[in-house]
């Protein structure tokens, strides 16, 4: 669901993804990768929230 919106290169560059479950909502987050120590990650990472009960995407963003 992320690749068509944000592009394959961007999404693959944020793996491995962190996944957590809280209150019947799965949260999937990209991991920022810094180029060198002390550098700033421009563009942020992907965040997707998915209902455990219905599988519906509740939120999908990519930011700081």
C-alpha positions in Angstrom: 0.0 0.0 0.0 2.9 2.4 0.6 4.8 1.7 -2.7 2.2 3.1 -5.1 1.9 6.3 -3.0 5.5 7.0 -1.9 7.6 5.0 -4.4 9.5 1.7 -4.1 12.9 3.3 -3.4 11.5 5.4 -0.5 9.7 2.5 1.1 12.5 0.0 0.7 14.9 2.6 2.2 12.9 2.6 5.5 13.1 -1.2 6.2 13.1 -3.0 8.5 9.8 -1.7 9.6 8.7 -1.5 13.3 5.3 -3.1 14.0 3.3 -2.8 17.1 -0.3 -3.6 18.3 -2.2 -1.4 20.7 -5.9 -1.3 21.3 -6.8 -3.4 18.3 -4.7 -1.1 15.9 -1.6 -2.3 14.2 1.0 0.4 13.7 3.7 0.0 11.0 6.5 2.5 11.0 9.5 3.0 8.7 12.9 3.3 10.3 14.9 6.4 9.4 18.4 5.8 8.2 21.0 8.5 8.6 23.7 8.9 6.0 26.5 9.7 8.5 26.7 10.4 12.2 24.9 13.6 13.1 23.2 14.0 9.7 19.5 14.8 9.5 17.0 12.5 7.9 15.0 14.6 5.4 11.5 13.5 4.6 10.7 11.4 7.7 9.3 7.9 7.6 6.1 6.1 6.7 3.4 5.4 9.2 0.4 3.1 8.7 -2.3 2.3 11.2 -4.5 -0.7 10.4 -7.6 -2.0 12.2 -7.0 -5.5 13.6 -10.7 -6.2 13.4 -11.5 -5.1 9.9 -8.1 -4.7 8.2 -9.1 -1.2 7.2 -6.3 1.4 6.8 -7.1 4.0 9.5 -4.2 6.3 8.6 -1.3 6.4 6.2 1.3 9.2 6.3 4.9 10.0 5.5 6.5 12.8 7.4 8.9 14.0 10.0 
